[in-house]
């Protein structure tokens, strides 16, 4: 790891944006290729939020 303050600041900003972005959203095509266990896990993790709430 680098002790460069700029490196730390950039890393922190990248992590913040990634957390704010939320989980990747899966599509109906993704759903068609998943097992029931995978679907349940993805739903719990929020990967189907857009699909469930009619945003896609």
Predicted model as a PDB file, atoms N, CA, C, CB and O in Angstrom, pLDDT in the B-factor column:
MODEL        1                                                                  
ATOM      1  N   UNK A   1       0.832  -1.178   0.000  1.00 55.00           N  
ATOM      2  CA  UNK A   1       0.000   0.000   0.000  1.00 55.00           C  
ATOM      3  C   UNK A   1       0.877   1.242   0.000  1.00 55.00           C  
ATOM      4  CB  UNK A   1      -0.946  -0.002   1.204  1.00 55.00           C  
ATOM      5  O   UNK A   1       1.980   1.254   0.546  1.00 55.00           O  
ATOM      6  N   UNK A   2       0.366   2.257  -0.611  1.00 65.00           N  
ATOM      7  CA  UNK A   2       1.086   3.516  -0.712  1.00 65.00           C  
ATOM      8  C   UNK A   2       0.731   4.421   0.468  1.00 65.00           C  
ATOM      9  CB  UNK A   2       0.767   4.218  -2.049  1.00 65.00           C  
ATOM     10  O   UNK A   2      -0.399   4.409   0.957  1.00 65.00           O  
ATOM     11  N   UNK A   3       1.707   5.198   0.913  1.00 80.00           N  
ATOM     12  CA  UNK A   3       1.462   6.182   1.972  1.00 80.00           C  
ATOM     13  C   UNK A   3       1.148   7.546   1.385  1.00 80.00           C  
ATOM     14  CB  UNK A   3       2.670   6.281   2.906  1.00 80.00           C  
ATOM     15  O   UNK A   3       1.023   8.524   2.121  1.00 80.00           O  
ATOM     16  N   UNK A   4       1.022   7.620   0.085  1.00 87.00           N  
ATOM     17  CA  UNK A   4       0.730   8.875  -0.606  1.00 87.00           C  
ATOM     18  C   UNK A   4      -0.686   9.328  -0.246  1.00 87.00           C  
ATOM     19  CB  UNK A   4       0.883   8.711  -2.152  1.00 87.00           C  
ATOM     20  O   UNK A   4      -1.641   8.596  -0.507  1.00 87.00           O  
ATOM     21  N   UNK A   5      -0.849  10.523   0.350  1.00 89.00           N  
ATOM     22  CA  UNK A   5      -2.188  10.993   0.736  1.00 89.00           C  
ATOM     23  C   UNK A   5      -3.152  11.114  -0.447  1.00 89.00           C  
ATOM     24  CB  UNK A   5      -2.077  12.334   1.426  1.00 89.00           C  
ATOM     25  O   UNK A   5      -4.349  10.875  -0.293  1.00 89.00           O  
ATOM     26  N   UNK A   6      -2.650  11.476  -1.607  1.00 91.00           N  
ATOM     27  CA  UNK A   6      -3.513  11.597  -2.789  1.00 91.00           C  
ATOM     28  C   UNK A   6      -4.059  10.223  -3.180  1.00 91.00           C  
ATOM     29  CB  UNK A   6      -2.734  12.231  -3.979  1.00 91.00           C  
ATOM     30  O   UNK A   6      -5.227  10.090  -3.544  1.00 91.00           O  
ATOM     31  N   UNK A   7      -3.205   9.209  -3.099  1.00 91.00           N  
ATOM     32  CA  UNK A   7      -3.625   7.841  -3.419  1.00 91.00           C  
ATOM     33  C   UNK A   7      -4.740   7.417  -2.467  1.00 91.00           C  
ATOM     34  CB  UNK A   7      -2.422   6.852  -3.329  1.00 91.00           C  
ATOM     35  O   UNK A   7      -5.736   6.843  -2.906  1.00 91.00           O  
ATOM     36  N   UNK A   8      -4.591   7.687  -1.188  1.00 90.00           N  
ATOM     37  CA  UNK A   8      -5.594   7.329  -0.195  1.00 90.00           C  
ATOM     38  C   UNK A   8      -6.905   8.071  -0.451  1.00 90.00           C  
ATOM     39  CB  UNK A   8      -5.079   7.632   1.215  1.00 90.00           C  
ATOM     40  O   UNK A   8      -7.983   7.489  -0.326  1.00 90.00           O  
ATOM     41  N   UNK A   9      -6.816   9.339  -0.804  1.00 91.00           N  
ATOM     42  CA  UNK A   9      -8.012  10.131  -1.063  1.00 91.00           C  
ATOM     43  C   UNK A   9      -8.761   9.595  -2.286  1.00 91.00           C  
ATOM     44  CB  UNK A   9      -7.642  11.610  -1.267  1.00 91.00           C  
ATOM     45  O   UNK A   9      -9.986   9.483  -2.266  1.00 91.00           O  
ATOM     46  N   UNK A  10      -8.032   9.269  -3.332  1.00 91.00           N  
ATOM     47  CA  UNK A  10      -8.650   8.735  -4.548  1.00 91.00           C  
ATOM     48  C   UNK A  10      -9.289   7.384  -4.252  1.00 91.00           C  
ATOM     49  CB  UNK A  10      -7.607   8.604  -5.687  1.00 91.00           C  
ATOM     50  O   UNK A  10     -10.416   7.127  -4.673  1.00 91.00           O  
ATOM     51  N   UNK A  11      -8.579   6.521  -3.532  1.00 89.00           N  
ATOM     52  CA  UNK A  11      -9.125   5.213  -3.174  1.00 89.00           C  
ATOM     53  C   UNK A  11     -10.413   5.378  -2.382  1.00 89.00           C  
ATOM     54  CB  UNK A  11      -8.100   4.398  -2.365  1.00 89.00           C  
ATOM     55  O   UNK A  11     -11.399   4.696  -2.663  1.00 89.00           O  
ATOM     56  N   UNK A  12     -10.424   6.270  -1.398  1.00 88.00           N  
ATOM     57  CA  UNK A  12     -11.609   6.491  -0.586  1.00 88.00           C  
ATOM     58  C   UNK A  12     -12.784   6.991  -1.421  1.00 88.00           C  
ATOM     59  CB  UNK A  12     -11.303   7.480   0.521  1.00 88.00           C  
ATOM     60  O   UNK A  12     -13.921   6.571  -1.204  1.00 88.00           O  
ATOM     61  N   UNK A  13     -12.522   7.879  -2.369  1.00 89.00           N  
ATOM     62  CA  UNK A  13     -13.587   8.392  -3.240  1.00 89.00           C  
ATOM     63  C   UNK A  13     -14.141   7.295  -4.140  1.00 89.00           C  
ATOM     64  CB  UNK A  13     -13.067   9.554  -4.094  1.00 89.00           C  
ATOM     65  O   UNK A  13     -15.350   7.220  -4.358  1.00 89.00           O  
ATOM     66  N   UNK A  14     -13.276   6.459  -4.655  1.00 85.00           N  
ATOM     67  CA  UNK A  14     -13.722   5.347  -5.509  1.00 85.00           C  
ATOM     68  C   UNK A  14     -14.591   4.393  -4.705  1.00 85.00           C  
ATOM     69  CB  UNK A  14     -12.510   4.591  -6.113  1.00 85.00           C  
ATOM     70  O   UNK A  14     -15.645   3.971  -5.182  1.00 85.00           O  
ATOM     71  N   UNK A  15     -14.171   4.046  -3.499  1.00 78.00           N  
ATOM     72  CA  UNK A  15     -14.957   3.149  -2.649  1.00 78.00           C  
ATOM     73  C   UNK A  15     -16.313   3.762  -2.301  1.00 78.00           C  
ATOM     74  CB  UNK A  15     -14.184   2.821  -1.365  1.00 78.00           C  
ATOM     75  O   UNK A  15     -17.320   3.055  -2.266  1.00 78.00           O  
ATOM     76  N   UNK A  16     -16.346   5.050  -2.047  1.00 83.00           N  
ATOM     77  CA  UNK A  16     -17.591   5.746  -1.726  1.00 83.00           C  
ATOM     78  C   UNK A  16     -18.573   5.678  -2.900  1.00 83.00           C  
ATOM     79  CB  UNK A  16     -17.305   7.214  -1.357  1.00 83.00           C  
ATOM     80  O   UNK A  16     -19.755   5.386  -2.714  1.00 83.00           O  
ATOM     81  N   UNK A  17     -18.077   5.946  -4.095  1.00 81.00           N  
ATOM     82  CA  UNK A  17     -18.931   5.906  -5.289  1.00 81.00           C  
ATOM     83  C   UNK A  17     -19.446   4.496  -5.533  1.00 81.00           C  
ATOM     84  CB  UNK A  17     -18.162   6.409  -6.524  1.00 81.00           C  
ATOM     85  O   UNK A  17     -20.609   4.313  -5.891  1.00 81.00           O  
ATOM     86  N   UNK A  18     -18.589   3.501  -5.344  1.00 69.00           N  
ATOM     87  CA  UNK A  18     -19.006   2.117  -5.548  1.00 69.00           C  
ATOM     88  C   UNK A  18     -20.112   1.728  -4.567  1.00 69.00           C  
ATOM     89  CB  UNK A  18     -17.808   1.172  -5.398  1.00 69.00           C  
ATOM     90  O   UNK A  18     -21.054   1.032  -4.946  1.00 69.00           O  
ATOM     91  N   UNK A  19     -20.010   2.168  -3.314  1.00 69.00           N  
ATOM     92  CA  UNK A  19     -21.026   1.849  -2.319  1.00 69.00           C  
ATOM     93  C   UNK A  19     -22.331   2.561  -2.629  1.00 69.00           C  
ATOM     94  CB  UNK A  19     -20.542   2.224  -0.923  1.00 69.00           C  
ATOM     95  O   UNK A  19     -23.403   1.985  -2.442  1.00 69.00           O  
ATOM     96  N   UNK A  20     -22.265   3.788  -3.094  1.00 77.00           N  
ATOM     97  CA  UNK A  20     -23.469   4.552  -3.415  1.00 77.00           C  
ATOM     98  C   UNK A  20     -24.173   4.016  -4.655  1.00 77.00           C  
ATOM     99  CB  UNK A  20     -23.119   6.015  -3.616  1.00 77.00           C  
ATOM    100  O   UNK A  20     -25.388   4.158  -4.796  1.00 77.00           O  
ATOM    101  N   UNK A  21     -23.418   3.407  -5.541  1.00 78.00           N  
ATOM    102  CA  UNK A  21     -23.979   2.911  -6.793  1.00 78.00           C  
ATOM    103  C   UNK A  21     -24.948   1.760  -6.567  1.00 78.00           C  
ATOM    104  CB  UNK A  21     -22.869   2.472  -7.722  1.00 78.00           C  
ATOM    105  O   UNK A  21     -25.859   1.557  -7.369  1.00 78.00           O  
ATOM    106  N   UNK A  22     -24.769   1.015  -5.506  1.00 84.00           N  
ATOM    107  CA  UNK A  22     -25.643  -0.112  -5.222  1.00 84.00           C  
ATOM    108  C   UNK A  22     -25.264  -1.327  -6.050  1.00 84.00           C  
ATOM    109  CB  UNK A  22     -27.090   0.263  -5.480  1.00 84.00           C  
ATOM    110  O   UNK A  22     -24.320  -1.286  -6.840  1.00 84.00           O  
ATOM    111  N   UNK A  23     -26.001  -2.399  -5.865  1.00 91.00           N  
ATOM    112  CA  UNK A  23     -25.682  -3.643  -6.566  1.00 91.00           C  
ATOM    113  C   UNK A  23     -26.000  -3.556  -8.054  1.00 91.00           C  
ATOM    114  CB  UNK A  23     -26.443  -4.804  -5.945  1.00 91.00           C  
ATOM    115  O   UNK A  23     -26.905  -2.832  -8.469  1.00 91.00           O  
ATOM    116  N   UNK A  24     -25.256  -4.292  -8.832  1.00 91.00           N  
ATOM    117  CA  UNK A  24     -25.534  -4.395 -10.268  1.00 91.00           C  
ATOM    118  C   UNK A  24     -26.940  -4.944 -10.438  1.00 91.00           C  
ATOM    119  CB  UNK A  24     -24.484  -5.305 -10.995  1.00 91.00           C  
ATOM    120  O   UNK A  24     -27.359  -5.824  -9.686  1.00 91.00           O  
ATOM    121  N   UNK A  25     -27.663  -4.438 -11.410  1.00 94.00           N  
ATOM    122  CA  UNK A  25     -29.038  -4.868 -11.643  1.00 94.00           C  
ATOM    123  C   UNK A  25     -29.093  -5.939 -12.726  1.00 94.00           C  
ATOM    124  CB  UNK A  25     -29.915  -3.673 -12.033  1.00 94.00           C  
ATOM    125  O   UNK A  25     -28.541  -5.776 -13.814  1.00 94.00           O  
ATOM    126  N   UNK A  26     -29.770  -7.034 -12.402  1.00 96.00           N  
ATOM    127  CA  UNK A  26     -29.911  -8.146 -13.327  1.00 96.00           C  
ATOM    128  C   UNK A  26     -31.180  -7.969 -14.161  1.00 96.00           C  
ATOM    129  CB  UNK A  26     -29.940  -9.489 -12.565  1.00 96.00           C  
ATOM    130  O   UNK A  26     -32.113  -7.273 -13.760  1.00 96.00           O  
ATOM    131  N   UNK A  27     -31.194  -8.599 -15.305  1.00 94.00           N  
ATOM    132  CA  UNK A  27     -32.318  -8.496 -16.235  1.00 94.00           C  
ATOM    133  C   UNK A  27     -33.113  -9.799 -16.259  1.00 94.00           C  
ATOM    134  CB  UNK A  27     -31.818  -8.148 -17.652  1.00 94.00           C  
ATOM    135  O   UNK A  27     -32.744 -10.781 -15.615  1.00 94.00           O  
ATOM    136  N   UNK A  28     -34.216  -9.789 -17.017  1.00 94.00           N  
ATOM    137  CA  UNK A  28     -35.006 -11.009 -17.197  1.00 94.00           C  
ATOM    138  C   UNK A  28     -34.164 -12.110 -17.849  1.00 94.00           C  
ATOM    139  CB  UNK A  28     -36.258 -10.718 -18.051  1.00 94.00           C  
ATOM    140  O   UNK A  28     -34.333 -13.290 -17.541  1.00 94.00           O  
ATOM    141  N   UNK A  29     -33.265 -11.722 -18.744  1.00 96.00           N  
ATOM    142  CA  UNK A  29     -32.401 -12.712 -19.381  1.00 96.00           C  
ATOM    143  C   UNK A  29     -31.471 -13.346 -18.345  1.00 96.00           C  
ATOM    144  CB  UNK A  29     -31.581 -12.066 -20.521  1.00 96.00           C  
ATOM    145  O   UNK A  29     -31.247 -14.556 -18.376  1.00 96.00           O  
ATOM    146  N   UNK A  30     -30.936 -12.553 -17.441  1.00 95.00           N  
ATOM    147  CA  UNK A  30     -30.097 -13.096 -16.369  1.00 95.00           C  
ATOM    148  C   UNK A  30     -30.910 -14.078 -15.526  1.00 95.00           C  
ATOM    149  CB  UNK A  30     -29.528 -11.953 -15.480  1.00 95.00           C  
ATOM    150  O   UNK A  30     -30.436 -15.163 -15.187  1.00 95.00           O  
ATOM    151  N   UNK A  31     -32.126 -13.686 -15.196  1.00 93.00           N  
ATOM    152  CA  UNK A  31     -33.021 -14.500 -14.380  1.00 93.00           C  
ATOM    153  C   UNK A  31     -33.254 -15.868 -15.019  1.00 93.00           C  
ATOM    154  CB  UNK A  31     -34.357 -13.779 -14.175  1.00 93.00           C  
ATOM    155  O   UNK A  31     -33.296 -16.882 -14.323  1.00 93.00           O  
ATOM    156  N   UNK A  32     -33.402 -15.893 -16.328  1.00 95.00           N  
ATOM    157  CA  UNK A  32     -33.690 -17.139 -17.045  1.00 95.00           C  
ATOM    158  C   UNK A  32     -32.559 -18.155 -16.957  1.00 95.00           C  
ATOM    159  CB  UNK A  32     -33.975 -16.840 -18.492  1.00 95.00           C  
ATOM    160  O   UNK A  32     -32.778 -19.345 -17.184  1.00 95.00           O  
ATOM    161  N   UNK A  33     -31.350 -17.700 -16.629  1.00 96.00           N  
ATOM    162  CA  UNK A  33     -30.186 -18.591 -16.592  1.00 96.00           C  
ATOM    163  C   UNK A  33     -29.706 -18.883 -15.170  1.00 96.00           C  
ATOM    164  CB  UNK A  33     -29.051 -17.986 -17.391  1.00 96.00           C  
ATOM    165  O   UNK A  33     -28.586 -19.354 -14.974  1.00 96.00           O  
ATOM    166  N   UNK A  34     -30.554 -18.602 -14.181  1.00 97.00           N  
ATOM    167  CA  UNK A  34     -30.150 -18.761 -12.790  1.00 97.00           C  
ATOM    168  C   UNK A  34     -30.963 -19.855 -12.110  1.00 97.00           C  
ATOM    169  CB  UNK A  34     -30.305 -17.441 -12.035  1.00 97.00           C  
ATOM    170  O   UNK A  34     -32.114 -20.113 -12.464  1.00 97.00           O  
ATOM    171  N   UNK A  35     -30.333 -20.494 -11.122  1.00 97.00           N  
ATOM    172  CA  UNK A  35     -31.033 -21.496 -10.316  1.00 97.00           C  
ATOM    173  C   UNK A  35     -31.911 -20.780  -9.291  1.00 97.00           C  
ATOM    174  CB  UNK A  35     -30.022 -22.459  -9.608  1.00 97.00           C  
ATOM    175  O   UNK A  35     -31.712 -19.595  -9.022  1.00 97.00           O  
ATOM    176  N   UNK A  36     -32.877 -21.494  -8.719  1.00 97.00           N  
ATOM    177  CA  UNK A  36     -33.719 -20.867  -7.684  1.00 97.00           C  
ATOM    178  C   UNK A  36     -32.897 -20.304  -6.514  1.00 97.00           C  
ATOM    179  CB  UNK A  36     -34.730 -21.886  -7.153  1.00 97.00           C  
ATOM    180  O   UNK A  36     -33.224 -19.248  -5.973  1.00 97.00           O  
ATOM    181  N   UNK A  37     -31.843 -21.007  -6.134  1.00 98.00           N  
ATOM    182  CA  UNK A  37     -30.994 -20.539  -5.040  1.00 98.00           C  
ATOM    183  C   UNK A  37     -30.273 -19.246  -5.421  1.00 98.00           C  
ATOM    184  CB  UNK A  37     -29.975 -21.621  -4.656  1.00 98.00           C  
ATOM    185  O   UNK A  37     -30.172 -18.323  -4.613  1.00 98.00           O  
ATOM    186  N   UNK A  38     -29.774 -19.188  -6.650  1.00 97.00           N  
ATOM    187  CA  UNK A  38     -29.100 -17.975  -7.128  1.00 97.00           C  
ATOM    188  C   UNK A  38     -30.077 -16.798  -7.195  1.00 97.00           C  
ATOM    189  CB  UNK A  38     -28.469 -18.220  -8.515  1.00 97.00           C  
ATOM    190  O   UNK A  38     -29.724 -15.669  -6.855  1.00 97.00           O  
ATOM    191  N   UNK A  39     -31.295 -17.071  -7.633  1.00 97.00           N  
ATOM    192  CA  UNK A  39     -32.314 -16.020  -7.724  1.00 97.00           C  
ATOM    193  C   UNK A  39     -32.635 -15.474  -6.334  1.00 97.00           C  
ATOM    194  CB  UNK A  39     -33.598 -16.560  -8.399  1.00 97.00           C  
ATOM    195  O   UNK A  39     -32.700 -14.261  -6.136  1.00 97.00           O  
ATOM    196  N   UNK A  40     -32.836 -16.381  -5.372  1.00 97.00           N  
ATOM    197  CA  UNK A  40     -33.150 -15.950  -4.009  1.00 97.00           C  
ATOM    198  C   UNK A  40     -32.021 -15.095  -3.432  1.00 97.00           C  
ATOM    199  CB  UNK A  40     -33.405 -17.170  -3.106  1.00 97.00           C  
ATOM    200  O   UNK A  40     -32.275 -14.065  -2.807  1.00 97.00           O  
ATOM    201  N   UNK A  41     -30.788 -15.519  -3.640  1.00 97.00           N  
ATOM    202  CA  UNK A  41     -29.640 -14.766  -3.133  1.00 97.00           C  
ATOM    203  C   UNK A  41     -29.542 -13.397  -3.817  1.00 97.00           C  
ATOM    204  CB  UNK A  41     -28.337 -15.565  -3.347  1.00 97.00           C  
ATOM    205  O   UNK A  41     -29.326 -12.385  -3.150  1.00 97.00           O  
ATOM    206  N   UNK A  42     -29.698 -13.365  -5.122  1.00 97.00           N  
ATOM    207  CA  UNK A  42     -29.612 -12.108  -5.868  1.00 97.00           C  
ATOM    208  C   UNK A  42     -30.731 -11.146  -5.443  1.00 97.00           C  
ATOM    209  CB  UNK A  42     -29.687 -12.379  -7.389  1.00 97.00           C  
ATOM    210  O   UNK A  42     -30.513  -9.938  -5.350  1.00 97.00           O  
ATOM    211  N   UNK A  43     -31.924 -11.687  -5.188  1.00 96.00           N  
ATOM    212  CA  UNK A  43     -33.030 -10.848  -4.735  1.00 96.00           C  
ATOM    213  C   UNK A  43     -32.719 -10.233  -3.371  1.00 96.00           C  
ATOM    214  CB  UNK A  43     -34.331 -11.663  -4.667  1.00 96.00           C  
ATOM    215  O   UNK A  43     -32.952  -9.044  -3.152  1.00 96.00           O  
ATOM    216  N   UNK A  44     -32.191 -11.049  -2.458  1.00 96.00           N  
ATOM    217  CA  UNK A  44     -31.828 -10.537  -1.133  1.00 96.00           C  
ATOM    218  C   UNK A  44     -30.762  -9.453  -1.221  1.00 96.00           C  
ATOM    219  CB  UNK A  44     -31.336 -11.674  -0.243  1.00 96.00           C  
ATOM    220  O   UNK A  44     -30.759  -8.515  -0.425  1.00 96.00           O  
ATOM    221  N   UNK A  45     -29.867  -9.580  -2.179  1.00 95.00           N  
ATOM    222  CA  UNK A  45     -28.776  -8.614  -2.337  1.00 95.00           C  
ATOM    223  C   UNK A  45     -29.188  -7.380  -3.126  1.00 95.00           C  
ATOM    224  CB  UNK A  45     -27.602  -9.272  -3.015  1.00 95.00           C  
ATOM    225  O   UNK A  45     -28.397  -6.449  -3.277  1.00 95.00           O  
ATOM    226  N   UNK A  46     -30.431  -7.363  -3.638  1.00 94.00           N  
ATOM    227  CA  UNK A  46     -30.929  -6.188  -4.329  1.00 94.00           C  
ATOM    228  C   UNK A  46     -30.645  -6.142  -5.821  1.00 94.00           C  
ATOM    229  CB  UNK A  46     -30.362  -4.998  -3.707  1.00 94.00           C  
ATOM    230  O   UNK A  46     -30.801  -5.093  -6.447  1.00 94.00           O  
ATOM    231  N   UNK A  47     -30.229  -7.265  -6.401  1.00 95.00           N  
ATOM    232  CA  UNK A  47     -29.890  -7.278  -7.823  1.00 95.00           C  
ATOM    233  C   UNK A  47     -31.107  -7.225  -8.746  1.00 95.00           C  
ATOM    234  CB  UNK A  47     -29.091  -8.504  -8.132  1.00 95.00           C  
ATOM    235  O   UNK A  47     -30.965  -6.961  -9.940  1.00 95.00           O  
ATOM    236  N   UNK A  48     -32.299  -7.473  -8.206  1.00 95.00           N  
ATOM    237  CA  UNK A  48     -33.508  -7.434  -9.021  1.00 95.00           C  
ATOM    238  C   UNK A  48     -34.403  -6.246  -8.688  1.00 95.00           C  
ATOM    239  CB  UNK A  48     -34.283  -8.713  -8.846  1.00 95.00           C  
ATOM    240  O   UNK A  48     -35.551  -6.203  -9.128  1.00 95.00           O  
ATOM    241  N   UNK A  49     -33.905  -5.287  -7.927  1.00 92.00           N  
ATOM    242  CA  UNK A  49     -34.727  -4.144  -7.509  1.00 92.00           C  
ATOM    243  C   UNK A  49     -35.341  -3.407  -8.701  1.00 92.00           C  
ATOM    244  CB  UNK A  49     -33.888  -3.172  -6.684  1.00 92.00           C  
ATOM    245  O   UNK A  49     -36.538  -3.120  -8.696  1.00 92.00           O  
ATOM    246  N   UNK A  50     -34.546  -3.102  -9.709  1.00 90.00           N  
ATOM    247  CA  UNK A  50     -35.072  -2.377 -10.871  1.00 90.00           C  
ATOM    248  C   UNK A  50     -36.165  -3.188 -11.569  1.00 90.00           C  
ATOM    249  CB  UNK A  50     -33.936  -2.052 -11.864  1.00 90.00           C  
ATOM    250  O   UNK A  50     -37.189  -2.640 -11.975  1.00 90.00           O  
ATOM    251  N   UNK A  51     -35.946  -4.467 -11.702  1.00 92.00           N  
ATOM    252  CA  UNK A  51     -36.923  -5.340 -12.355  1.00 92.00           C  
ATOM    253  C   UNK A  51     -38.189  -5.442 -11.508  1.00 92.00           C  
ATOM    254  CB  UNK A  51     -36.325  -6.744 -12.597  1.00 92.00           C  
ATOM    255  O   UNK A  51     -39.294  -5.353 -12.044  1.00 92.00           O  
ATOM    256  N   UNK A  52     -38.050  -5.623 -10.224  1.00 91.00           N  
ATOM    257  CA  UNK A  52     -39.200  -5.769  -9.336  1.00 91.00           C  
ATOM    258  C   UNK A  52     -40.023  -4.502  -9.202  1.00 91.00           C  
ATOM    259  CB  UNK A  52     -38.740  -6.200  -7.985  1.00 91.00           C  
ATOM    260  O   UNK A  52     -41.243  -4.558  -9.045  1.00 91.00           O  
ATOM    261  N   UNK A  53     -39.355  -3.358  -9.264  1.00 89.00           N  
ATOM    262  CA  UNK A  53     -40.060  -2.090  -9.106  1.00 89.00           C  
ATOM    263  C   UNK A  53     -40.406  -1.421 -10.431  1.00 89.00           C  
ATOM    264  CB  UNK A  53     -39.231  -1.154  -8.281  1.00 89.00           C  
ATOM    265  O   UNK A  53     -40.790  -0.252 -10.465  1.00 89.00           O  
ATOM    266  N   UNK A  54     -40.263  -2.184 -11.540  1.00 90.00           N  
ATOM    267  CA  UNK A  54     -40.687  -1.701 -12.845  1.00 90.00           C  
ATOM    268  C   UNK A  54     -39.825  -0.608 -13.450  1.00 90.00           C  
ATOM    269  CB  UNK A  54     -42.055  -1.212 -12.747  1.00 90.00           C  
ATOM    270  O   UNK A  54     -40.295   0.153 -14.295  1.00 90.00           O  
ATOM    271  N   UNK A  55     -38.575  -0.519 -13.032  1.00 83.00           N  
ATOM    272  CA  UNK A  55     -37.691   0.527 -13.569  1.00 83.00           C  
ATOM    273  C   UNK A  55     -37.007   0.088 -14.860  1.00 83.00           C  
ATOM    274  CB  UNK A  55     -36.634   0.908 -12.533  1.00 83.00           C  
ATOM    275  O   UNK A  55     -36.422   0.914 -15.560  1.00 83.00           O  
ATOM    276  N   UNK A  56     -37.075  -1.198 -15.181  1.00 78.00           N  
ATOM    277  CA  UNK A  56     -36.533  -1.675 -16.468  1.00 78.00           C  
ATOM    278  C   UNK A  56     -37.520  -2.604 -17.116  1.00 78.00           C  
ATOM    279  CB  UNK A  56     -35.174  -2.389 -16.280  1.00 78.00           C  
ATOM    280  O   UNK A  56     -37.262  -3.118 -18.204  1.00 78.00           O  
TER     281      UNK A  56                                                      
ENDMDL                                                                          
END                                                                             
